[in-house]
Amino acid sequence: MCRNITALRGLEPAATPEEIEAAARQYVRKVTGVQSLSDSTRGPFEAAVAAVAEATAAVLAELPARRQPPTTVPPLRRPEVVARMAARRG
């Protein structure tokens, strides 16, 4: 269903809270169909993102280590995304 969500288990270094939240946000966006937030969707959407991120962090902490790291690089670790984020900051 969500082919664009990258595996976070087994990353070196481990997935950051920002990466977990980004994956949760992608998932909630996909299942709800909400692409832009309005006053009526913001609260439920953000609550869902927080719940999914919390569940994701918990399951990543409980699962055993992977034998091999994931084959794809999470979006927040890709050079073009890092450069874009750096340009926005300053």
PyMOL Python script that loads the backbone (N, CA, C, O; Angstrom):
from pymol import cmd

cmd.read_pdbstr("""\
ATOM      1  N   MET A   1       0.820  -1.190   0.000  1.00  0.00           N
ATOM      2  CA  MET A   1       0.000   0.000   0.000  1.00  0.00           C
ATOM      3  C   MET A   1       0.865   1.254   0.000  1.00  0.00           C
ATOM      4  O   MET A   1       0.658   2.141  -0.829  1.00  0.00           O
ATOM      5  N   CYS A   2       1.811   1.345   0.896  1.00  0.00           N
ATOM      6  CA  CYS A   2       2.630   2.556   1.003  1.00  0.00           C
ATOM      7  C   CYS A   2       4.050   2.240   0.559  1.00  0.00           C
ATOM      8  O   CYS A   2       4.964   2.162   1.379  1.00  0.00           O
ATOM      9  N   ARG A   3       4.224   2.063  -0.714  1.00  0.00           N
ATOM     10  CA  ARG A   3       5.546   1.703  -1.214  1.00  0.00           C
ATOM     11  C   ARG A   3       6.578   2.783  -0.973  1.00  0.00           C
ATOM     12  O   ARG A   3       7.773   2.487  -0.967  1.00  0.00           O
ATOM     13  N   ASN A   4       6.163   4.027  -0.775  1.00  0.00           N
ATOM     14  CA  ASN A   4       7.110   5.116  -0.584  1.00  0.00           C
ATOM     15  C   ASN A   4       7.630   5.226   0.835  1.00  0.00           C
ATOM     16  O   ASN A   4       8.548   6.004   1.093  1.00  0.00           O
ATOM     17  N   ILE A   5       7.072   4.473   1.748  1.00  0.00           N
ATOM     18  CA  ILE A   5       7.569   4.503   3.124  1.00  0.00           C
ATOM     19  C   ILE A   5       8.765   3.560   3.194  1.00  0.00           C
ATOM     20  O   ILE A   5       8.664   2.383   2.848  1.00  0.00           O
ATOM     21  N   THR A   6       9.885   4.090   3.641  1.00  0.00           N
ATOM     22  CA  THR A   6      11.133   3.348   3.681  1.00  0.00           C
ATOM     23  C   THR A   6      11.257   2.566   4.982  1.00  0.00           C
ATOM     24  O   THR A   6      10.828   3.030   6.038  1.00  0.00           O
ATOM     25  N   ALA A   7      11.846   1.374   4.897  1.00  0.00           N
ATOM     26  CA  ALA A   7      12.099   0.577   6.102  1.00  0.00           C
ATOM     27  C   ALA A   7      13.052   1.324   7.019  1.00  0.00           C
ATOM     28  O   ALA A   7      14.079   1.832   6.570  1.00  0.00           O
ATOM     29  N   LEU A   8      12.722   1.395   8.290  1.00  0.00           N
ATOM     30  CA  LEU A   8      13.548   2.093   9.268  1.00  0.00           C
ATOM     31  C   LEU A   8      14.325   1.141  10.167  1.00  0.00           C
ATOM     32  O   LEU A   8      15.309   1.539  10.792  1.00  0.00           O
ATOM     33  N   ARG A   9      13.898  -0.087  10.234  1.00  0.00           N
ATOM     34  CA  ARG A   9      14.564  -1.074  11.089  1.00  0.00           C
ATOM     35  C   ARG A   9      15.910  -1.449  10.490  1.00  0.00           C
ATOM     36  O   ARG A   9      16.000  -1.776   9.307  1.00  0.00           O
ATOM     37  N   GLY A  10      16.939  -1.400  11.296  1.00  0.00           N
ATOM     38  CA  GLY A  10      18.259  -1.822  10.856  1.00  0.00           C
ATOM     39  C   GLY A  10      19.135  -0.706  10.321  1.00  0.00           C
ATOM     40  O   GLY A  10      20.239  -0.959   9.840  1.00  0.00           O
ATOM     41  N   LEU A  11      18.657   0.519  10.399  1.00  0.00           N
ATOM     42  CA  LEU A  11      19.472   1.634   9.917  1.00  0.00           C
ATOM     43  C   LEU A  11      20.675   1.842  10.830  1.00  0.00           C
ATOM     44  O   LEU A  11      20.600   1.607  12.036  1.00  0.00           O
ATOM     45  N   GLU A  12      21.767   2.277  10.252  1.00  0.00           N
ATOM     46  CA  GLU A  12      22.952   2.663  11.020  1.00  0.00           C
ATOM     47  C   GLU A  12      23.326   4.070  10.628  1.00  0.00           C
ATOM     48  O   GLU A  12      23.670   4.283   9.465  1.00  0.00           O
ATOM     49  N   PRO A  13      23.284   5.042  11.509  1.00  0.00           N
ATOM     50  CA  PRO A  13      22.767   4.938  12.874  1.00  0.00           C
ATOM     51  C   PRO A  13      21.260   4.700  12.877  1.00  0.00           C
ATOM     52  O   PRO A  13      20.594   4.825  11.848  1.00  0.00           O
ATOM     53  N   ALA A  14      20.743   4.360  14.033  1.00  0.00           N
ATOM     54  CA  ALA A  14      19.323   4.024  14.181  1.00  0.00           C
ATOM     55  C   ALA A  14      18.426   5.172  13.711  1.00  0.00           C
ATOM     56  O   ALA A  14      18.841   6.331  13.684  1.00  0.00           O
ATOM     57  N   ALA A  15      17.213   4.831  13.350  1.00  0.00           N
ATOM     58  CA  ALA A  15      16.236   5.834  12.904  1.00  0.00           C
ATOM     59  C   ALA A  15      16.050   6.904  13.965  1.00  0.00           C
ATOM     60  O   ALA A  15      15.961   6.610  15.157  1.00  0.00           O
ATOM     61  N   THR A  16      15.993   8.130  13.520  1.00  0.00           N
ATOM     62  CA  THR A  16      15.810   9.261  14.428  1.00  0.00           C
ATOM     63  C   THR A  16      14.322   9.502  14.665  1.00  0.00           C
ATOM     64  O   THR A  16      13.491   9.019  13.896  1.00  0.00           O
ATOM     65  N   PRO A  17      13.978  10.234  15.709  1.00  0.00           N
ATOM     66  CA  PRO A  17      12.573  10.593  15.911  1.00  0.00           C
ATOM     67  C   PRO A  17      11.991  11.337  14.706  1.00  0.00           C
ATOM     68  O   PRO A  17      10.814  11.168  14.385  1.00  0.00           O
ATOM     69  N   GLU A  18      12.800  12.151  14.043  1.00  0.00           N
ATOM     70  CA  GLU A  18      12.323  12.883  12.861  1.00  0.00           C
ATOM     71  C   GLU A  18      11.993  11.927  11.720  1.00  0.00           C
ATOM     72  O   GLU A  18      11.004  12.120  11.012  1.00  0.00           O
ATOM     73  N   GLU A  19      12.822  10.890  11.538  1.00  0.00           N
ATOM     74  CA  GLU A  19      12.563   9.904  10.480  1.00  0.00           C
ATOM     75  C   GLU A  19      11.317   9.087  10.801  1.00  0.00           C
ATOM     76  O   GLU A  19      10.528   8.771   9.910  1.00  0.00           O
ATOM     77  N   ILE A  20      11.148   8.752  12.056  1.00  0.00           N
ATOM     78  CA  ILE A  20       9.957   8.004  12.471  1.00  0.00           C
ATOM     79  C   ILE A  20       8.710   8.855  12.250  1.00  0.00           C
ATOM     80  O   ILE A  20       7.702   8.359  11.746  1.00  0.00           O
ATOM     81  N   GLU A  21       8.774  10.125  12.621  1.00  0.00           N
ATOM     82  CA  GLU A  21       7.612  10.998  12.413  1.00  0.00           C
ATOM     83  C   GLU A  21       7.320  11.192  10.927  1.00  0.00           C
ATOM     84  O   GLU A  21       6.155  11.224  10.530  1.00  0.00           O
ATOM     85  N   ALA A  22       8.350  11.320  10.105  1.00  0.00           N
ATOM     86  CA  ALA A  22       8.143  11.496   8.663  1.00  0.00           C
ATOM     87  C   ALA A  22       7.445  10.269   8.072  1.00  0.00           C
ATOM     88  O   ALA A  22       6.550  10.407   7.238  1.00  0.00           O
ATOM     89  N   ALA A  23       7.848   9.079   8.496  1.00  0.00           N
ATOM     90  CA  ALA A  23       7.199   7.858   8.012  1.00  0.00           C
ATOM     91  C   ALA A  23       5.752   7.793   8.488  1.00  0.00           C
ATOM     92  O   ALA A  23       4.860   7.407   7.733  1.00  0.00           O
ATOM     93  N   ALA A  24       5.525   8.172   9.745  1.00  0.00           N
ATOM     94  CA  ALA A  24       4.162   8.179  10.294  1.00  0.00           C
ATOM     95  C   ALA A  24       3.291   9.165   9.521  1.00  0.00           C
ATOM     96  O   ALA A  24       2.138   8.869   9.209  1.00  0.00           O
ATOM     97  N   ARG A  25       3.842  10.330   9.215  1.00  0.00           N
ATOM     98  CA  ARG A  25       3.101  11.353   8.477  1.00  0.00           C
ATOM     99  C   ARG A  25       2.741  10.838   7.074  1.00  0.00           C
ATOM    100  O   ARG A  25       1.624  11.054   6.603  1.00  0.00           O
ATOM    101  N   GLN A  26       3.680  10.163   6.413  1.00  0.00           N
ATOM    102  CA  GLN A  26       3.398   9.604   5.086  1.00  0.00           C
ATOM    103  C   GLN A  26       2.278   8.570   5.168  1.00  0.00           C
ATOM    104  O   GLN A  26       1.365   8.565   4.342  1.00  0.00           O
ATOM    105  N   TYR A  27       2.354   7.704   6.160  1.00  0.00           N
ATOM    106  CA  TYR A  27       1.342   6.667   6.327  1.00  0.00           C
ATOM    107  C   TYR A  27      -0.038   7.279   6.555  1.00  0.00           C
ATOM    108  O   TYR A  27      -1.005   6.899   5.896  1.00  0.00           O
ATOM    109  N   VAL A  28      -0.127   8.229   7.491  1.00  0.00           N
ATOM    110  CA  VAL A  28      -1.424   8.838   7.802  1.00  0.00           C
ATOM    111  C   VAL A  28      -1.959   9.593   6.585  1.00  0.00           C
ATOM    112  O   VAL A  28      -3.159   9.552   6.314  1.00  0.00           O
ATOM    113  N   ARG A  29      -1.090  10.275   5.857  1.00  0.00           N
ATOM    114  CA  ARG A  29      -1.512  10.970   4.634  1.00  0.00           C
ATOM    115  C   ARG A  29      -2.116   9.981   3.639  1.00  0.00           C
ATOM    116  O   ARG A  29      -3.154  10.246   3.032  1.00  0.00           O
ATOM    117  N   LYS A  30      -1.452   8.843   3.482  1.00  0.00           N
ATOM    118  CA  LYS A  30      -1.904   7.845   2.514  1.00  0.00           C
ATOM    119  C   LYS A  30      -3.260   7.249   2.905  1.00  0.00           C
ATOM    120  O   LYS A  30      -4.164   7.169   2.074  1.00  0.00           O
ATOM    121  N   VAL A  31      -3.402   6.834   4.157  1.00  0.00           N
ATOM    122  CA  VAL A  31      -4.638   6.147   4.542  1.00  0.00           C
ATOM    123  C   VAL A  31      -5.821   7.088   4.677  1.00  0.00           C
ATOM    124  O   VAL A  31      -6.966   6.662   4.531  1.00  0.00           O
ATOM    125  N   THR A  32      -5.563   8.376   4.957  1.00  0.00           N
ATOM    126  CA  THR A  32      -6.672   9.317   5.107  1.00  0.00           C
ATOM    127  C   THR A  32      -7.003  10.052   3.819  1.00  0.00           C
ATOM    128  O   THR A  32      -8.122  10.532   3.638  1.00  0.00           O
ATOM    129  N   GLY A  33      -6.025  10.137   2.924  1.00  0.00           N
ATOM    130  CA  GLY A  33      -6.235  10.919   1.702  1.00  0.00           C
ATOM    131  C   GLY A  33      -6.111  12.413   1.937  1.00  0.00           C
ATOM    132  O   GLY A  33      -6.380  13.202   1.031  1.00  0.00           O
ATOM    133  N   VAL A  34      -5.707  12.817   3.136  1.00  0.00           N
ATOM    134  CA  VAL A  34      -5.548  14.233   3.459  1.00  0.00           C
ATOM    135  C   VAL A  34      -4.174  14.678   2.981  1.00  0.00           C
ATOM    136  O   VAL A  34      -3.153  14.197   3.473  1.00  0.00           O
ATOM    137  N   GLN A  35      -4.151  15.593   2.025  1.00  0.00           N
ATOM    138  CA  GLN A  35      -2.883  16.091   1.499  1.00  0.00           C
ATOM    139  C   GLN A  35      -2.517  17.462   2.072  1.00  0.00           C
ATOM    140  O   GLN A  35      -1.339  17.769   2.254  1.00  0.00           O
ATOM    141  N   SER A  36      -3.521  18.277   2.350  1.00  0.00           N
ATOM    142  CA  SER A  36      -3.262  19.570   2.987  1.00  0.00           C
ATOM    143  C   SER A  36      -4.224  19.710   4.161  1.00  0.00           C
ATOM    144  O   SER A  36      -5.395  19.338   4.083  1.00  0.00           O
ATOM    145  N   LEU A  37      -3.701  20.250   5.234  1.00  0.00           N
ATOM    146  CA  LEU A  37      -4.487  20.331   6.461  1.00  0.00           C
ATOM    147  C   LEU A  37      -5.361  21.578   6.491  1.00  0.00           C
ATOM    148  O   LEU A  37      -4.953  22.661   6.071  1.00  0.00           O
ATOM    149  N   SER A  38      -6.554  21.394   6.993  1.00  0.00           N
ATOM    150  CA  SER A  38      -7.477  22.508   7.235  1.00  0.00           C
ATOM    151  C   SER A  38      -7.726  22.556   8.738  1.00  0.00           C
ATOM    152  O   SER A  38      -7.240  21.698   9.476  1.00  0.00           O
ATOM    153  N   ASP A  39      -8.460  23.527   9.183  1.00  0.00           N
ATOM    154  CA  ASP A  39      -8.773  23.616  10.606  1.00  0.00           C
ATOM    155  C   ASP A  39      -9.506  22.374  11.102  1.00  0.00           C
ATOM    156  O   ASP A  39      -9.314  21.949  12.241  1.00  0.00           O
ATOM    157  N   SER A  40     -10.347  21.791  10.244  1.00  0.00           N
ATOM    158  CA  SER A  40     -11.132  20.626  10.673  1.00  0.00           C
ATOM    159  C   SER A  40     -10.347  19.317  10.613  1.00  0.00           C
ATOM    160  O   SER A  40     -10.726  18.349  11.271  1.00  0.00           O
ATOM    161  N   THR A  41      -9.267  19.266   9.841  1.00  0.00           N
ATOM    162  CA  THR A  41      -8.495  18.022   9.736  1.00  0.00           C
ATOM    163  C   THR A  41      -7.212  18.033  10.558  1.00  0.00           C
ATOM    164  O   THR A  41      -6.674  16.970  10.867  1.00  0.00           O
ATOM    165  N   ARG A  42      -6.712  19.211  10.917  1.00  0.00           N
ATOM    166  CA  ARG A  42      -5.407  19.319  11.592  1.00  0.00           C
ATOM    167  C   ARG A  42      -5.339  18.514  12.895  1.00  0.00           C
ATOM    168  O   ARG A  42      -4.400  17.741  13.087  1.00  0.00           O
ATOM    169  N   GLY A  43      -6.298  18.678  13.774  1.00  0.00           N
ATOM    170  CA  GLY A  43      -6.266  17.992  15.074  1.00  0.00           C
ATOM    171  C   GLY A  43      -6.253  16.478  14.943  1.00  0.00           C
ATOM    172  O   GLY A  43      -5.345  15.824  15.456  1.00  0.00           O
ATOM    173  N   PRO A  44      -7.249  15.905  14.259  1.00  0.00           N
ATOM    174  CA  PRO A  44      -7.260  14.446  14.115  1.00  0.00           C
ATOM    175  C   PRO A  44      -6.041  13.918  13.356  1.00  0.00           C
ATOM    176  O   PRO A  44      -5.515  12.855  13.684  1.00  0.00           O
ATOM    177  N   PHE A  45      -5.600  14.650  12.356  1.00  0.00           N
ATOM    178  CA  PHE A  45      -4.447  14.221  11.567  1.00  0.00           C
ATOM    179  C   PHE A  45      -3.191  14.181  12.437  1.00  0.00           C
ATOM    180  O   PHE A  45      -2.477  13.179  12.447  1.00  0.00           O
ATOM    181  N   GLU A  46      -2.918  15.257  13.162  1.00  0.00           N
ATOM    182  CA  GLU A  46      -1.722  15.322  14.000  1.00  0.00           C
ATOM    183  C   GLU A  46      -1.776  14.301  15.132  1.00  0.00           C
ATOM    184  O   GLU A  46      -0.746  13.744  15.512  1.00  0.00           O
ATOM    185  N   ALA A  47      -2.967  14.051  15.674  1.00  0.00           N
ATOM    186  CA  ALA A  47      -3.114  13.026  16.714  1.00  0.00           C
ATOM    187  C   ALA A  47      -2.779  11.642  16.155  1.00  0.00           C
ATOM    188  O   ALA A  47      -2.129  10.833  16.817  1.00  0.00           O
ATOM    189  N   ALA A  48      -3.231  11.384  14.933  1.00  0.00           N
ATOM    190  CA  ALA A  48      -2.935  10.099  14.287  1.00  0.00           C
ATOM    191  C   ALA A  48      -1.444   9.965  14.016  1.00  0.00           C
ATOM    192  O   ALA A  48      -0.873   8.896  14.231  1.00  0.00           O
ATOM    193  N   VAL A  49      -0.807  11.028  13.548  1.00  0.00           N
ATOM    194  CA  VAL A  49       0.636  10.992  13.297  1.00  0.00           C
ATOM    195  C   VAL A  49       1.378  10.672  14.593  1.00  0.00           C
ATOM    196  O   VAL A  49       2.284   9.838  14.594  1.00  0.00           O
ATOM    197  N   ALA A  50       1.007  11.319  15.686  1.00  0.00           N
ATOM    198  CA  ALA A  50       1.660  11.074  16.976  1.00  0.00           C
ATOM    199  C   ALA A  50       1.475   9.621  17.423  1.00  0.00           C
ATOM    200  O   ALA A  50       2.416   8.997  17.914  1.00  0.00           O
ATOM    201  N   ALA A  51       0.270   9.088  17.253  1.00  0.00           N
ATOM    202  CA  ALA A  51      -0.004   7.705  17.666  1.00  0.00           C
ATOM    203  C   ALA A  51       0.791   6.711  16.821  1.00  0.00           C
ATOM    204  O   ALA A  51       1.360   5.758  17.353  1.00  0.00           O
ATOM    205  N   VAL A  52       0.831   6.932  15.512  1.00  0.00           N
ATOM    206  CA  VAL A  52       1.573   6.029  14.619  1.00  0.00           C
ATOM    207  C   VAL A  52       3.070   6.128  14.900  1.00  0.00           C
ATOM    208  O   VAL A  52       3.763   5.111  14.905  1.00  0.00           O
ATOM    209  N   ALA A  53       3.575   7.335  15.134  1.00  0.00           N
ATOM    210  CA  ALA A  53       4.996   7.503  15.436  1.00  0.00           C
ATOM    211  C   ALA A  53       5.353   6.794  16.748  1.00  0.00           C
ATOM    212  O   ALA A  53       6.396   6.148  16.847  1.00  0.00           O
ATOM    213  N   GLU A  54       4.494   6.918  17.732  1.00  0.00           N
ATOM    214  CA  GLU A  54       4.743   6.250  19.018  1.00  0.00           C
ATOM    215  C   GLU A  54       4.755   4.731  18.846  1.00  0.00           C
ATOM    216  O   GLU A  54       5.631   4.049  19.378  1.00  0.00           O
ATOM    217  N   ALA A  55       3.790   4.210  18.110  1.00  0.00           N
ATOM    218  CA  ALA A  55       3.732   2.767  17.873  1.00  0.00           C
ATOM    219  C   ALA A  55       4.949   2.303  17.063  1.00  0.00           C
ATOM    220  O   ALA A  55       5.492   1.228  17.318  1.00  0.00           O
ATOM    221  N   THR A  56       5.368   3.102  16.104  1.00  0.00           N
ATOM    222  CA  THR A  56       6.524   2.753  15.279  1.00  0.00           C
ATOM    223  C   THR A  56       7.793   2.715  16.117  1.00  0.00           C
ATOM    224  O   THR A  56       8.577   1.772  16.011  1.00  0.00           O
ATOM    225  N   ALA A  57       8.005   3.731  16.948  1.00  0.00           N
ATOM    226  CA  ALA A  57       9.181   3.754  17.817  1.00  0.00           C
ATOM    227  C   ALA A  57       9.187   2.548  18.751  1.00  0.00           C
ATOM    228  O   ALA A  57      10.234   1.949  18.995  1.00  0.00           O
ATOM    229  N   ALA A  58       8.018   2.198  19.268  1.00  0.00           N
ATOM    230  CA  ALA A  58       7.924   1.055  20.192  1.00  0.00           C
ATOM    231  C   ALA A  58       8.273  -0.253  19.491  1.00  0.00           C
ATOM    232  O   ALA A  58       9.029  -1.062  20.030  1.00  0.00           O
ATOM    233  N   VAL A  59       7.739  -0.463  18.314  1.00  0.00           N
ATOM    234  CA  VAL A  59       8.003  -1.726  17.615  1.00  0.00           C
ATOM    235  C   VAL A  59       9.460  -1.792  17.157  1.00  0.00           C
ATOM    236  O   VAL A  59      10.061  -2.866  17.188  1.00  0.00           O
ATOM    237  N   LEU A  60      10.038  -0.672  16.734  1.00  0.00           N
ATOM    238  CA  LEU A  60      11.447  -0.683  16.342  1.00  0.00           C
ATOM    239  C   LEU A  60      12.344  -1.015  17.534  1.00  0.00           C
ATOM    240  O   LEU A  60      13.361  -1.691  17.379  1.00  0.00           O
ATOM    241  N   ALA A  61      11.969  -0.541  18.718  1.00  0.00           N
ATOM    242  CA  ALA A  61      12.753  -0.816  19.923  1.00  0.00           C
ATOM    243  C   ALA A  61      12.646  -2.280  20.346  1.00  0.00           C
ATOM    244  O   ALA A  61      13.577  -2.820  20.943  1.00  0.00           O
ATOM    245  N   GLU A  62      11.539  -2.915  20.048  1.00  0.00           N
ATOM    246  CA  GLU A  62      11.300  -4.294  20.490  1.00  0.00           C
ATOM    247  C   GLU A  62      11.814  -5.353  19.521  1.00  0.00           C
ATOM    248  O   GLU A  62      12.157  -6.457  19.941  1.00  0.00           O
ATOM    249  N   LEU A  63      11.871  -5.033  18.236  1.00  0.00           N
ATOM    250  CA  LEU A  63      12.283  -6.033  17.246  1.00  0.00           C
ATOM    251  C   LEU A  63      13.772  -6.330  17.347  1.00  0.00           C
ATOM    252  O   LEU A  63      14.559  -5.453  17.701  1.00  0.00           O
ATOM    253  N   PRO A  64      14.163  -7.572  17.035  1.00  0.00           N
ATOM    254  CA  PRO A  64      15.594  -7.889  17.036  1.00  0.00           C
ATOM    255  C   PRO A  64      16.297  -7.165  15.881  1.00  0.00           C
ATOM    256  O   PRO A  64      15.661  -6.717  14.927  1.00  0.00           O
ATOM    257  N   ALA A  65      17.608  -7.066  15.994  1.00  0.00           N
ATOM    258  CA  ALA A  65      18.400  -6.408  14.957  1.00  0.00           C
ATOM    259  C   ALA A  65      18.256  -7.159  13.635  1.00  0.00           C
ATOM    260  O   ALA A  65      18.048  -8.372  13.609  1.00  0.00           O
ATOM    261  N   ARG A  66      18.369  -6.418  12.554  1.00  0.00           N
ATOM    262  CA  ARG A  66      18.355  -7.037  11.223  1.00  0.00           C
ATOM    263  C   ARG A  66      19.740  -7.569  10.894  1.00  0.00           C
ATOM    264  O   ARG A  66      20.748  -7.066  11.391  1.00  0.00           O
ATOM    265  N   ARG A  67      19.774  -8.585  10.056  1.00  0.00           N
ATOM    266  CA  ARG A  67      21.064  -9.128   9.627  1.00  0.00           C
ATOM    267  C   ARG A  67      21.731  -8.210   8.615  1.00  0.00           C
ATOM    268  O   ARG A  67      22.956  -8.106   8.561  1.00  0.00           O
ATOM    269  N   GLN A  68      20.903  -7.545   7.812  1.00  0.00           N
ATOM    270  CA  GLN A  68      21.414  -6.610   6.814  1.00  0.00           C
ATOM    271  C   GLN A  68      20.602  -5.329   6.898  1.00  0.00           C
ATOM    272  O   GLN A  68      19.407  -5.364   7.192  1.00  0.00           O
ATOM    273  N   PRO A  69      21.252  -4.192   6.639  1.00  0.00           N
ATOM    274  CA  PRO A  69      20.493  -2.933   6.655  1.00  0.00           C
ATOM    275  C   PRO A  69      19.517  -2.879   5.489  1.00  0.00           C
ATOM    276  O   PRO A  69      19.661  -3.643   4.534  1.00  0.00           O
ATOM    277  N   PRO A  70      18.525  -1.990   5.546  1.00  0.00           N
ATOM    278  CA  PRO A  70      17.586  -1.845   4.430  1.00  0.00           C
ATOM    279  C   PRO A  70      18.339  -1.448   3.158  1.00  0.00           C
ATOM    280  O   PRO A  70      19.411  -0.847   3.218  1.00  0.00           O
ATOM    281  N   THR A  71      17.768  -1.791   2.025  1.00  0.00           N
ATOM    282  CA  THR A  71      18.428  -1.502   0.745  1.00  0.00           C
ATOM    283  C   THR A  71      18.197  -0.080   0.260  1.00  0.00           C
ATOM    284  O   THR A  71      18.910   0.393  -0.626  1.00  0.00           O
ATOM    285  N   THR A  72      17.213   0.609   0.826  1.00  0.00           N
ATOM    286  CA  THR A  72      16.945   1.984   0.406  1.00  0.00           C
ATOM    287  C   THR A  72      17.293   2.957   1.526  1.00  0.00           C
ATOM    288  O   THR A  72      17.241   2.618   2.708  1.00  0.00           O
ATOM    289  N   VAL A  73      17.647   4.162   1.126  1.00  0.00           N
ATOM    290  CA  VAL A  73      18.002   5.210   2.079  1.00  0.00           C
ATOM    291  C   VAL A  73      16.747   5.996   2.420  1.00  0.00           C
ATOM    292  O   VAL A  73      16.026   6.421   1.517  1.00  0.00           O
ATOM    293  N   PRO A  74      16.469   6.201   3.709  1.00  0.00           N
ATOM    294  CA  PRO A  74      15.287   6.981   4.077  1.00  0.00           C
ATOM    295  C   PRO A  74      15.379   8.405   3.508  1.00  0.00           C
ATOM    296  O   PRO A  74      16.474   8.951   3.374  1.00  0.00           O
ATOM    297  N   PRO A  75      14.241   8.993   3.179  1.00  0.00           N
ATOM    298  CA  PRO A  75      14.259  10.330   2.558  1.00  0.00           C
ATOM    299  C   PRO A  75      15.056  11.367   3.320  1.00  0.00           C
ATOM    300  O   PRO A  75      15.771  12.156   2.703  1.00  0.00           O
ATOM    301  N   LEU A  76      14.958  11.396   4.645  1.00  0.00           N
ATOM    302  CA  LEU A  76      15.653  12.431   5.408  1.00  0.00           C
ATOM    303  C   LEU A  76      17.168  12.252   5.415  1.00  0.00           C
ATOM    304  O   LEU A  76      17.886  13.118   5.915  1.00  0.00           O
ATOM    305  N   ARG A  77      17.668  11.136   4.865  1.00  0.00           N
ATOM    306  CA  ARG A  77      19.111  10.907   4.766  1.00  0.00           C
ATOM    307  C   ARG A  77      19.623  11.106   3.343  1.00  0.00           C
ATOM    308  O   ARG A  77      20.828  11.023   3.107  1.00  0.00           O
ATOM    309  N   ARG A  78      18.741  11.363   2.408  1.00  0.00           N
ATOM    310  CA  ARG A  78      19.160  11.549   1.014  1.00  0.00           C
ATOM    311  C   ARG A  78      19.787  12.930   0.833  1.00  0.00           C
ATOM    312  O   ARG A  78      19.255  13.919   1.337  1.00  0.00           O
ATOM    313  N   PRO A  79      20.911  13.009   0.119  1.00  0.00           N
ATOM    314  CA  PRO A  79      21.628  14.285  -0.024  1.00  0.00           C
ATOM    315  C   PRO A  79      20.762  15.440  -0.522  1.00  0.00           C
ATOM    316  O   PRO A  79      20.890  16.562  -0.032  1.00  0.00           O
ATOM    317  N   GLU A  80      19.893  15.179  -1.479  1.00  0.00           N
ATOM    318  CA  GLU A  80      19.070  16.267  -2.024  1.00  0.00           C
ATOM    319  C   GLU A  80      18.075  16.797  -0.992  1.00  0.00           C
ATOM    320  O   GLU A  80      17.760  17.987  -0.987  1.00  0.00           O
ATOM    321  N   VAL A  81      17.585  15.927  -0.130  1.00  0.00           N
ATOM    322  CA  VAL A  81      16.655  16.355   0.911  1.00  0.00           C
ATOM    323  C   VAL A  81      17.410  17.121   2.002  1.00  0.00           C
ATOM    324  O   VAL A  81      16.934  18.144   2.493  1.00  0.00           O
ATOM    325  N   VAL A  82      18.577  16.621   2.371  1.00  0.00           N
ATOM    326  CA  VAL A  82      19.400  17.308   3.373  1.00  0.00           C
ATOM    327  C   VAL A  82      19.748  18.710   2.886  1.00  0.00           C
ATOM    328  O   VAL A  82      19.683  19.664   3.661  1.00  0.00           O
ATOM    329  N   ALA A  83      20.119  18.847   1.603  1.00  0.00           N
ATOM    330  CA  ALA A  83      20.455  20.157   1.041  1.00  0.00           C
ATOM    331  C   ALA A  83      19.249  21.078   1.051  1.00  0.00           C
ATOM    332  O   ALA A  83      19.370  22.258   1.382  1.00  0.00           O
ATOM    333  N   ARG A  84      18.079  20.546   0.690  1.00  0.00           N
ATOM    334  CA  ARG A  84      16.845  21.352   0.677  1.00  0.00           C
ATOM    335  C   ARG A  84      16.510  21.844   2.084  1.00  0.00           C
ATOM    336  O   ARG A  84      16.128  23.001   2.260  1.00  0.00           O
ATOM    337  N   MET A  85      16.650  20.982   3.077  1.00  0.00           N
ATOM    338  CA  MET A  85      16.355  21.354   4.450  1.00  0.00           C
ATOM    339  C   MET A  85      17.345  22.408   4.948  1.00  0.00           C
ATOM    340  O   MET A  85      16.958  23.340   5.653  1.00  0.00           O
ATOM    341  N   ALA A  86      18.613  22.263   4.584  1.00  0.00           N
ATOM    342  CA  ALA A  86      19.640  23.229   4.990  1.00  0.00           C
ATOM    343  C   ALA A  86      19.363  24.594   4.362  1.00  0.00           C
ATOM    344  O   ALA A  86      19.554  25.624   5.008  1.00  0.00           O
ATOM    345  N   ALA A  87      18.916  24.605   3.106  1.00  0.00           N
ATOM    346  CA  ALA A  87      18.615  25.874   2.420  1.00  0.00           C
ATOM    347  C   ALA A  87      17.436  26.575   3.079  1.00  0.00           C
ATOM    348  O   ALA A  87      17.417  27.803   3.155  1.00  0.00           O
ATOM    349  N   ARG A  88      16.463  25.829   3.551  1.00  0.00           N
ATOM    350  CA  ARG A  88      15.297  26.428   4.215  1.00  0.00           C
ATOM    351  C   ARG A  88      15.684  27.067   5.544  1.00  0.00           C
ATOM    352  O   ARG A  88      15.131  28.093   5.940  1.00  0.00           O
ATOM    353  N   ARG A  89      16.654  26.436   6.234  1.00  0.00           N
ATOM    354  CA  ARG A  89      17.059  26.930   7.549  1.00  0.00           C
ATOM    355  C   ARG A  89      17.883  28.207   7.448  1.00  0.00           C
ATOM    356  O   ARG A  89      17.882  29.041   8.353  1.00  0.00           O
ATOM    357  N   GLY A  90      18.574  28.338   6.348  1.00  0.00           N
ATOM    358  CA  GLY A  90      19.344  29.492   6.415  1.00  0.00           C
ATOM    359  C   GLY A  90      20.082  30.059   5.364  1.00  0.00           C
ATOM    360  O   GLY A  90      20.728  31.090   5.549  1.00  0.00           O
TER     361      GLY A  90
END
""", "prot")
cmd.dss("prot")
cmd.show_as("cartoon", "prot")
cmd.util.cbc("prot")
cmd.orient("prot")
